[in-house]
Amino acid sequence: MSLFTIDEVFGGWAVAQKTHFADAVSSTGSARLAADGARRRERAIEKHPARIRPLLGFTVLYLSLIVLLPLCGLLLKCAGLGWDQFWQAVSAPRALASYRLSFGAAVCGGLINAVFGLLVAWVLVRYPFRGRRVVDAMVDLPFALPTAVAGIALTTAYAAGGMVGRPLAALGIQGAFSPFGVIIALTFIGLRSSSARSSRCWKIWIGRWRRRRPRWEPGAGRPSAA
């Protein structure tokens, strides 16, 4: 029977903690921070209801003006049409073209983000490397930029005279103001969401796997489940 120490196998407790338990600790810490934030919000509402109610009322009023009123107007407009007029409106060639562009571009952007977002999340979670924080910050860029600024930047870059659009135009590909440009915009916007979800899933999965995988115990002939 051969005995060993943590220093001999792992290089010390600090290295073992960083290598085998960092993801589990980070996911547990994130869940604990979220729970603490929810408890603090509940205490603030209980202590200061007079301050919270006006803010809540303003939020509901703002959402009603921005979202609910246009939806109500759309429903009232549709209610004033007969079934024949409604079917003619929704089955017009222009409407069908808009359906194809919207849903087709959304499906293409979602598939692209499903592949590359998963790869980006796997690399960021699994492999430490130089410039890791820079790549993570670049993934967060679509959320940091306002929608109008992102649209103007993409249009300028992918236009016929833009930095990316010029070589595409030489190949006969129209970047901006085309279905290809819509797919690029949706991919740019959705990359952050897909990579964030994939990162959380990978962190949880890796943390559980590291906690459950077999480990060697001193004096044992074979690994036992943790």
N, C-alpha and C positions, 0 to 999 in steps of 0.2 A: 504494500500500500504506500503510495507516494502522496505526500502532503504538499500543498502550495499555498501561497499567500496572495492577497489582492495586488500587492505591489509587483509580484513576479509576473502575474498573468495579465493584469490590466494596466499596470503602471501607476497604481494609486487609486484611492477612492474618488478623487476629483475627476480623473480621466474616465473611470467607469461610469460615474454619474453623468458626465457630459456625453458619453458615447451611447449608453444604453437606456438612460432614463430621462433625457432632456425633453423629448417630445411628449412623454406622458406628463411630466411636470408642467410643461407649457400649456398643454390642453386643459389640465386640471386647474392651473392658475387662471386661465382665461375664463373657464366656467365659474370659478369662484369670484372673479372680478365682475362678471355679468350679474351674478346673484347679489353681490354687495350693492351694485348700482341700482338694481330693482328694489332692494330693501330701502335704500336711501331715498328713492323717488316716492315710495309709499309713505315713508315717515314725513317727507316734505309735504305731501298732500294732506296727511292727517294733521300736521302742525299748522299749516298755513292754507286752509281751504279758501279763504277770501282772496288770496293772491293767485291761486291756481285756477279758480273758476273763470275770471275774466280772460286769462290766457287761453283756457280751453274753449270759451265761447268765441274768441277771436279766430282761433284755429278752425273751428267748425264753420264759422261764417266765411272765412277765406276759401276753404275747400268747397263750400256750397256755391260761391260765386264763380270759382274756376272750373269745377267739375260738374256739380249737380245741375246747375242752370243750363249749360249747353246740352247735357244729356236729356233734360226735360224738354227743351226746345226741339231736339231731334225726335223724341218720341211723339210729341204733339204734331210735328210736321208729318211723320209717318202715319199717325192716326187719322189725319185728314185725307189720306189717299185711299182709294179703293184697292182691292187685291190685284186687279189688272194693272193699274198704274204703278203699284208697288213692285210687281214682278217685272214690268218693263224697265223701271228705274234700276233695279238691282241686277238685271240681266243684260243691260246695255253693253255694247262693245267696250266703251271706255271703262265701265265698272269692272268688267271681266279682266281687262288689261291691268287695272289697279290691283285686283285680287292676285293675279299671277305675279306681279312685281313684289307686292308686300309679302305674301306668304312664301314665294319662291326665294326671295332674298333672305328672309328670316330663317328659312330652313338651311340654306347654304351657309349663312353666317353662324348658325348654331352648330352645324356639323364641323366647320373649321375650328370654332372655339372648343368644341368637345375634344378634338384631337390635340391641338396645340396648347389649349389651356391645361389639359391634363399633363402634358409633357413639361410645361413651365412649372406647374405646381409640384410635380415629382422632383424636378431638379432643385427647386428652391427649398423643398422640405428635406430631401434625402442627402444632397451633396453640398458641403461647405466649399466655397471657392472665393477667389478674389473678385470684388465687384458684385457680390451677391445682393447687398443692400441697394446698389444702383439699379440692378435689374428689377428688384422688387418695387423700387420707386417708379420705374418706367411702366410697370404693370399697373400701378395706381394712377398713372397719368390721365386716363379717360375720366376718372371720377374727379380729379382736381380741376380739369378744364371745364369751363361752361360749355353748354351744348352749341351755342352760337360760335364761340371761338374755335371749338373743334371742327365744326362744319366749314368755317372759313379757311382754317388751316388745311384741311383735307382737300377742299376745292382748289386752293392755290397750288398745292403740291401735285395734284393729279390732273390739273388743267393741261391743255395742249402745250402751253409754254412753261409749265411748271417743272420742278426738279425731277419729279418722277414721271409726270405725264409726257415729257418730251421724248424719252426713249420708248415709252409705250406707243406714242403716236407714230414713231418711226417704224414700229412693228405692225401698225394698223389697228391698234387697240385704243379705244376711247376710254380714258380713265374717269373724268368727271362728267356729270350729267348723263349717266348711262346706268343700266342695271349692275354693271361691274362696280361702278362707284358706290352704289347703294350697298352692295355686299361688303365692300371695304369699310364703309362707315359703320354698318352693323357689327362687323367683326371687331373693329376698333373699340366700339362701345361695350360689347359683350365680353371681351377678353378678361377684363378685371373681374366680372362676376363669376365667370366659369373657373378662372384660376383660383379665386378666393374660396369658392365651394370645394374645388378639388383639393386645395391645400388643407382645409379643415378636415376633409374626409381622410386624406393621407395621414395627417397628424394623429387623428383618432385611431385609424387602423394600425399604424406603426406602433403607437403607444400600447395598444392592446396586444399586438403580436409580441412586443418585447416583454410585456408582463407575463404572457402565457407560454412563451417558448421554453423548451427544456433548458435546464442549467445544471452545471456540474457542482456537486456538493463534495466537500472534503471527506475522503474515506469511502466514497461510493464508487462502484464499478461502472456505472452507466448514468446518463443524465436522467434527472427526475423533473416532472412538470413543476413550474413555479406556482 
